[in-house]
C-alpha cells in the first residue's frame, strides 16, 4: 500500500491569519461539495477571487461574497445587465432563525417553538398582517435571483445553488408535536417551490438522529426522529391558519433535498491529557462522533448527507473549557475531519465560522472576555484542514467520482496479527480503544484512512486490513505513528484472474500462523 504524500509547511503562528497557500491547486470531484462560510476570505480574495475554488471549496456562502459577486450592497450599485461571476453551483445561502423572526415577517415560532399553534402558514388575501406568515417569509426568497442578475422575468425563482436552514427550534412540548411536524413539512415543501430546479435545500435540523457528538452505542438502534419522518395532519386550528391540504400525508424528509447529520466539537474532544477519558460509551471522542453521526443516519435515510463543520470548540458552557470558541482543533483533528468524513460516503460539508473577516496581528484585547475570539484566535487549524483535503482529493479524487463503495463499519481489521477479524462501528472502536480504519473500494483500487486517536507522539501501532469480497482476498498491514493520519492506496490483485505461477500468498497474514 503506497502512502499518500504529505505537504511540508510551517503552520502559522500569526493571530487572525491563515495561509491559503500551504498547498497547491486542487479541486473537488463534481460529486462532492464544500461551501465556504469560514473566516478570512478577505485575506486573499482581492489578489485572486477564485483561490478558494482552487483549494477544495466549491461554493461561497452569501455573507462571504464580495461586491463583484452579489448585488446586495447599495454602496456598490450594478449597471444594467450585470450578472454575477459566480455560477449557480458556487452560491450558497444560510437562512438563520433571525430571517424568519425579525425583518418584516415576525414569525416568532422560529425563535420559540412553543408558538407553533399560533403560527400562520398563510394569511388570507387582503389581511393587513399578511407579511406575518411563514408563506410570506419563504415566498420572498424567490426574488433572491436579483442578487445575481439572472432572474427569469416571467417566473422568478431563487438561483442559489444550495439553501441551508439554521432555525434550531425543534425542541417542543409533546402536546404540540403535530403542529411542529406540520410547520416543518410546510417549510420544506414551500421552499422547494420558490427555488430553481437546480437548487438543493438542507436544514441543520431535523435529522433522522442527532447524536450530539456523544456517539453512544444505542444510537445505532434508534428509529428516525418524529420530526423527520412523521407526516403532516390537520389539527383543530391548522386550516384557519392557512395550512394547505396538499401537505397532508407527507413529511419534512419528503421535501428536503439533503440531510445534515454532524455536530461541532466541544473542548473535551481536544483534550489529550488521558486517552482513557475518551473510551466510555458516552465519552467525547473526536473521530467517533465524526463517523457515528454518518453511520447512524446513512442507515435511516438515503438522502445525501452534508455536515456543518467548525474547527473551533462550539460555545457550550455544559462542558469544561467550552464556554467560548477559543480552542482550535489540534492538527490531527483538523486534518482528520477533512479526510475521514469523506470515507463515510457523504456528499458535502458546510465549513462555518462565527467570524467573517480577519485582521492579522491585532494586539491582545484588554477585555478578558474577548481573548481567544475572532482576530485573537490562531487559525492554523484551517491550514491543517486544507492540507487534509489536498491529500485526499489532489491524489485520490478519482476514488470519489462515482461508482465507489464506502465500507464504513464493514471495514474488516485484525488487531491481533490475523488471529481474529472484526468489523466494528465507530462506537465499538471508541469503547475498545482501538485504531480507526476506514476504506473505499473502486474496481481493483482500495483507499484507506487510519489513525489511533489520542495516541502519544511517536507511538507505534499496527493493524491488518482485509478485503475479501468481489473475488478479492486482499490483506495488508497498516503502520501508524503517533497522532497522525495515515492515508494510503493499493491495487488489489484478484487471485482468480492471476496465473497459478503468479499467485503469492502470505500465510502469516491469512492464517495467523508464524510460518515462513
C-alpha positions in Angstrom: 0.0 0.0 0.0 1.5 3.3 -1.1 1.3 6.1 1.5 -0.1 9.4 0.2 2.3 12.3 0.3 2.2 15.0 2.9 2.9 18.6 2.2 5.6 20.2 4.2 4.6 23.6 5.7 5.1 25.6 8.8 1.7 26.3 10.5 1.1 30.0 11.0 1.6 31.5 14.5 0.1 34.8 13.5 -3.2 35.5 15.1 -6.2 36.4 12.9 -4.5 34.9 9.8 -4.2 31.7 7.8 -2.2 30.9 4.8 -4.3 29.5 2.0 -1.2 28.6 0.0 0.1 25.8 2.3 -0.9 23.5 -0.6 -1.1 24.0 -4.3 -4.1 23.9 -6.6 -6.7 21.1 -6.5 -10.5 20.8 -6.9 -13.2 18.5 -5.6 -14.8 15.8 -7.8 -18.1 17.1 -9.1 -19.8 14.5 -6.9 -18.7 16.4 -3.8 -19.3 19.9 -2.5 -18.0 22.2 0.3 -19.4 25.6 1.0 -17.1 28.1 2.5 -18.7 30.1 5.3 -15.5 30.4 7.3 -13.4 33.3 8.4 -10.8 35.3 6.4 -11.6 35.2 2.8 -10.7 38.8 2.8 -7.1 37.8 3.3 -6.8 36.7 -0.4 -9.9 37.5 -2.4 -8.6 40.7 -3.8 -5.5 39.1 -5.3 -7.3 36.0 -6.6 -11.1 35.8 -6.1 -11.1 32.2 -7.3 -8.5 31.0 -4.8 -11.0 29.2 -2.6 -12.2 27.2 -5.6 -8.6 26.1 -6.1 -8.3 24.9 -2.5 -11.1 22.4 -2.3 -14.1 24.6 -1.8 -16.9 24.6 -4.4 -19.3 27.3 -3.1 -19.3 30.6 -1.2 -22.0 31.5 1.4 -23.8 34.8 0.7 -22.3 36.6 3.7 -18.8 35.8 2.4 -19.4 37.1 -1.1 -17.8 40.3 -2.3 -19.5 43.1 -4.2 -18.4 41.7 -7.6 -20.3 38.5 -6.8 -23.7 39.7 -5.5 -25.9 42.8 -5.8 -27.0 43.3 -2.3 -24.9 46.3 -1.3 -26.3 49.8 -2.0 -22.8 51.2 -1.8 -21.8 49.1 -4.9 -24.7 49.5 -7.4 -24.6 47.4 -10.5 -25.1 48.5 -14.1 -28.0 47.3 -16.2 -27.4 43.8 -17.5 -24.9 42.9 -14.7 -24.6 39.2 -13.8 -22.6 37.6 -11.0 -19.4 35.9 -11.9 -20.4 33.0 -9.6 -22.1 30.1 -11.3 -25.2 28.8 -9.6 -23.4 25.8 -8.0 -20.9 28.3 -6.4 -23.7 30.1 -4.5 -25.0 29.2 -1.0 -27.2 30.9 1.5 -27.9 30.2 5.1 -31.3 31.3 6.4 -30.9 31.7 10.2 -33.6 31.9 12.8 -33.5 35.7 12.6 -34.5 35.7 8.9 -38.0 34.5 10.0 -38.4 36.0 13.4 -37.2 39.5 12.5 -37.4 41.7 9.4 -40.9 42.1 8.1 -42.1 38.6 8.9 -42.0 38.4 12.7 -42.6 34.6 12.7 -41.8 34.1 16.4 -42.1 30.4 16.1 -38.6 30.4 14.6 -37.3 31.7 17.9 -39.8 30.0 20.2 -41.2 26.6 19.0 -43.9 26.8 21.7 -45.6 29.4 19.5 -46.3 26.7 16.9 -50.1 26.6 17.4 -50.3 30.3 16.8 -48.2 30.5 13.7 -49.8 31.3 10.4 -48.9 29.2 7.4 -50.5 31.7 5.0 -52.9 34.6 5.8 -56.0 35.3 3.7 -55.6 37.7 0.8 -56.2 41.2 2.0 -55.2 40.5 5.6 -53.3 43.6 6.9 -50.9 41.2 8.7 -50.2 39.2 5.5 -46.4 39.7 6.0 -46.5 37.9 9.3 -46.7 34.4 7.9 -44.3 31.5 7.0 -45.5 31.7 3.4 -44.5 35.3 3.1 -41.1 34.7 4.5 -40.4 31.9 2.2 -42.1 33.3 -1.0 -39.8 36.4 -0.8 -36.9 34.1 -1.3 -37.8 33.6 -5.0 -36.7 37.2 -5.6 -33.2 36.4 -4.4 -32.2 35.7 -8.1 -31.9 39.5 -8.3 -28.8 39.3 -6.2 -27.1 37.6 -9.1 -28.8 39.3 -12.0 -30.2 36.2 -13.6 -33.9 36.3 -12.8 -36.4 34.8 -15.2 -38.6 37.9 -15.8 -41.7 35.7 -16.3 -41.3 33.4 -13.3 -38.8 34.4 -10.7 -37.1 31.6 -8.8 -34.1 31.7 -6.4 -30.9 30.8 -8.2 -28.8 29.9 -5.2 -27.1 26.5 -5.7 -27.9 25.5 -2.1 -30.1 27.0 0.6 -29.4 25.9 4.2 -31.9 26.4 7.1 -30.5 27.1 10.5 -33.5 27.6 12.7 -32.8 25.3 15.6 -36.2 25.4 17.3 -37.1 21.7 17.0 -37.5 21.1 20.8 -41.2 21.4 21.8 -43.7 20.1 24.3 -45.3 16.8 23.3 -48.8 18.2 23.0 -47.6 20.5 20.2 -45.6 17.8 18.3 -48.1 17.6 15.4 -48.1 21.3 15.0 -44.3 21.2 14.8 -44.4 18.4 12.2 -46.8 20.4 10.1 -44.8 23.6 10.1 -41.5 21.9 9.2 -43.2 19.9 6.4 -44.8 23.1 5.0 -41.5 25.0 5.3 -39.6 22.3 3.3 -42.2 22.0 0.7 -42.8 25.7 0.1 -39.1 26.4 0.0 -38.7 23.9 -2.9 -41.5 25.7 -4.8 -39.7 29.1 -4.8 -36.2 27.9 -5.9 -34.9 26.8 -9.3 -35.0 23.1 -10.2 -31.2 23.0 -9.7 -31.3 24.4 -6.1 -30.7 22.0 -3.3 -32.2 22.5 0.2 -31.0 21.3 3.6 -31.5 22.1 7.2 -29.4 21.7 10.3 -32.5 20.0 11.8 -34.5 17.9 11.8 -32.2 14.9 11.0 -33.0 11.3 11.4 -30.9 11.0 14.6 -28.9 13.7 16.3 -26.2 12.1 18.4 -24.9 15.5 19.7 -21.3 14.2 19.3 -21.6 11.7 22.1 -21.6 8.6 19.9 -23.3 6.1 22.2 -23.8 2.5 21.0 -27.6 2.8 21.5 -27.8 5.3 18.7 -27.4 2.5 16.1 -30.8 1.1 17.2 -32.8 4.3 17.3 -35.6 4.9 14.8 -35.7 8.2 12.8 -36.8 11.2 14.8 -40.5 12.1 14.5 -39.9 15.5 13.0 -38.0 13.8 10.2 -40.5 11.0 9.4 -43.9 11.8 10.7 -46.5 13.2 8.3 -48.4 16.4 8.3 -52.0 16.1 9.6 -54.6 18.8 10.2 -55.1 20.0 13.8 -58.0 21.8 15.3 -56.8 25.2 14.1 -54.4 24.4 11.2 -56.8 25.2 8.4 -57.8 28.6 9.8 -54.1 29.4 10.0 -53.7 28.5 6.3 -52.2 25.0 6.3 -52.9 23.6 2.8 -54.4 20.1 2.3 -51.6 19.2 -0.2 -49.0 18.6 2.6 -51.2 16.2 4.5 -49.6 12.7 4.4 -46.2 14.0 3.5 -43.2 14.6 5.8 -40.3 17.0 6.1 -38.0 14.4 4.7 -40.2 14.0 1.6 -39.5 17.6 0.6 -36.0 18.5 1.8 -33.2 17.7 -0.6 -30.4 16.7 1.8 -30.0 15.7 5.5 -27.4 17.4 7.7 -26.1 15.0 10.4 -23.0 16.2 12.1 -22.2 18.3 15.1 -19.5 20.7 16.2 -16.6 19.8 18.5 -16.5 20.8 22.2 -13.3 21.2 24.1 -13.2 17.7 25.7 -12.8 16.4 22.1 -9.5 18.2 22.0 -8.3 17.0 25.4 -5.2 14.7 25.1 -4.4 14.5 28.8 -5.6 11.0 29.1 -6.7 8.6 26.3 -8.8 6.6 28.7 -11.2 9.6 29.2 -12.5 9.1 25.7 -13.4 5.4 25.8 -16.6 5.3 27.7 -19.9 4.7 25.9 -20.9 8.4 26.2 -17.4 9.9 26.4 -16.5 12.6 23.9 -14.2 11.3 21.1 -13.5 13.4 18.1 -13.3 10.7 15.4 -16.1 8.5 16.8 -18.5 11.4 16.6 -17.5 12.3 13.0 -18.1 8.7 11.9 -21.0 7.7 14.0 -23.3 10.6 13.0 -22.8 9.4 9.4 -23.1 5.7 10.0 -26.3 6.0 12.0 -28.0 8.4 9.6 -26.9 6.6 6.5 -28.9 3.6 7.7 -32.0 5.6 8.3 -32.2 7.7 5.1 -30.9 7.6 1.5 -30.8 11.4 1.4 -27.5 13.0 0.5 -25.6 14.0 3.7 -24.0 17.4 4.3 -22.4 18.2 7.7 -21.8 21.5 9.3 -18.1 21.8 10.2 -16.3 24.2 12.6 -12.7 23.9 13.6 -13.1 25.6 17.0 -14.9 24.3 20.0 -18.5 25.4 20.0 -19.8 27.6 22.8 -21.3 25.1 25.3 -21.0 26.0 29.0 -22.1 22.5 29.9 -18.6 21.2 29.0 -15.4 22.3 30.7 -13.4 24.9 28.8 -16.1 25.2 26.2 -17.7 28.5 27.2 -16.4 30.3 24.1 -14.7 29.2 20.9 -11.1 29.9 21.9 -9.7 26.4 21.3 -8.7 25.4 17.7 -8.8 21.8 16.6 -5.4 20.2 17.1 -3.6 19.4 13.8 -4.6 15.7 13.6 -8.2 16.5 14.3 -8.4 19.3 11.7 -6.8 17.1 9.1 -8.7 14.0 10.2 -12.0 15.8 9.8 -11.0 16.7 6.2 -10.2 13.1 5.4 -12.2 10.6 7.5 -15.6 12.4 6.9 -15.4 11.7 3.2 -14.9 8.0 3.8 -18.5 7.8 5.0 -19.9 8.5 1.5 -21.1 12.0 2.5 -21.9 14.4 -0.3 -20.8 17.6 1.1 -19.9 19.9 4.0 -20.6 23.5 5.2 -17.4 24.9 6.5 -18.5 27.5 9.1 -17.2 30.1 11.5 -18.7 32.7 13.7 -16.2 35.3 12.4 -16.2 36.7 8.8 -13.2 39.0 8.1 -9.9 38.7 9.8 -7.3 41.4 10.6 -3.9 39.8 11.4 -1.6 40.8 14.3 -4.1 42.7 16.4 -3.0 43.4 20.0 -4.3 41.1 22.7 -7.7 42.5 23.8 -7.8 44.3 27.2 -11.1 42.7 27.9 -10.5 39.1 29.1 -13.9 38.1 27.6 -12.5 38.9 24.1 -9.3 36.9 24.4 -9.3 34.0 22.0 -12.2 35.3 19.9 -12.0 36.3 16.3 -8.8 38.1 15.4 -7.3 36.9 18.6 -7.5 33.2 17.5 -4.9 31.1 15.9 -6.2 29.8 12.6 -3.5 27.2 11.7 -6.3 24.7 12.1 -7.6 25.9 8.7 -4.2 25.1 7.2 -4.3 21.6 8.5 -7.9 21.1 7.3 -7.0 22.2 3.7 -3.9 20.0 3.9 -6.2 17.1 4.6 -8.4 17.9 1.7 -5.4 18.3 -0.5 -4.0 14.9 0.5 -7.3 13.2 -0.2 -8.7 14.9 -3.3 -5.5 16.1 -5.1 -4.2 12.5 -5.1 -7.4 10.4 -5.0 -10.2 12.4 -6.4 -10.9 9.6 -8.9 -11.9 7.4 -6.0 -14.8 9.7 -5.2 -16.1 10.5 -8.7 -18.9 7.8 -8.8 -19.2 4.0 -8.6 -17.1 3.6 -5.5 -18.1 1.5 -2.4 -17.8 3.0 1.1 -17.1 0.2 3.5 -17.8 2.3 6.7 -18.3 -0.2 9.6 -17.8 -3.1 7.2 -14.1 -2.3 7.0 -12.5 -5.5 8.3 -9.5 -5.4 10.5 -7.4 -7.6 12.8 -5.8 -6.2 15.9 -4.0 -9.5 17.0 -1.9 -10.3 14.0 -4.6 -12.1 12.0 -5.9 -14.5 14.6 -9.3 -12.8 14.7 -11.0 -10.4 12.3 -13.6 -7.8 13.2 -16.0 -5.2 11.5 -16.5 -2.5 14.2 -18.7 0.6 14.1 -17.4 3.8 15.4 -18.7 3.3 19.0 -17.1 -0.2 19.2 -13.8 1.2 18.1 -14.1 4.0 20.7 -15.0 1.9 23.6 -12.3 -0.7 22.8 -9.7 2.0 22.4 -8.7 0.6 19.0 -7.2 2.3 16.0 -9.8 3.6 13.5 -9.6 2.3 9.9 -11.9 3.1 7.1 -11.7 2.1 3.4 -13.2 3.0 0.0 -13.1 0.5 -2.8 -13.4 1.2 -6.6 -12.7 -1.6 -9.0 -9.3 -3.0 -8.1 -8.4 0.1 -6.1 -8.6 0.4 -2.3 -8.1 3.7 -0.4 -7.5 3.5 3.3 -7.5 6.1 6.1 -6.3 5.1 9.6 -5.3 6.6 12.9 -5.2 5.9 16.6 -6.9 8.8 18.1 -5.3 10.4 21.1 -2.1 8.4 20.6 1.1 9.8 22.1 3.7 11.3 19.8 5.9 8.6 18.3 3.6 5.8 19.5 3.7 2.9 17.0 0.5 1.0 16.2 -0.1 -1.7 13.5 -3.3 -3.3 12.3 -4.1 -5.7 9.5 -6.8 -4.8 6.9 -8.6 -7.4 4.8 -10.9 -7.0 1.9 -12.3 -10.4 0.9 -15.2 -9.5 -1.4 -16.0 -9.5 -5.2 -13.3 -12.1 -5.8 -10.5 -10.3 -4.0 -8.6 -11.6 -1.0 -6.5 -8.5 -0.2 -4.6 -8.3 3.1 -2.2 -5.6 4.1 -0.5 -4.2 7.2 -1.0 -0.6 8.2 1.5 1.1 10.4 0.6 4.2 12.2 2.8 6.7 14.0 1.6 8.7 16.9 -1.3 11.1 16.4 -1.1 11.2 12.7 -3.5 10.4 9.8 -2.4 7.6 7.6 -3.7 7.7 4.1 -2.7 5.1 1.5 -3.9 3.3 -1.6 -3.2 -0.1 -3.2 -4.1 -2.0 -6.4 -5.7 -5.3 -5.4 -4.9 -8.4 -7.4 -7.8 -10.8 -8.0 -6.3 -14.3 -7.3 -8.8 -15.8 -9.6 -7.5 -13.8 -12.5 -3.8 -14.5 -12.0 -2.0 -17.4 -13.5 -1.2 -20.1 -10.9 2.5 -19.3 -11.1 1.9 -15.7 -10.3 -0.2 -16.2 -7.2 1.6 -15.2 -4.0 0.1 -16.0 -0.6 1.4 -14.6 2.7 0.3 -17.4 5.0 1.3 -15.5 8.2 -1.3 -12.8 7.3 -4.0 -15.0 6.0 -4.0 -17.8 8.6 -2.4 -16.1 11.6 0.4 -18.7 11.8 4.0 -17.8 12.4 5.3 -19.7 9.5 7.8 -18.5 6.8 
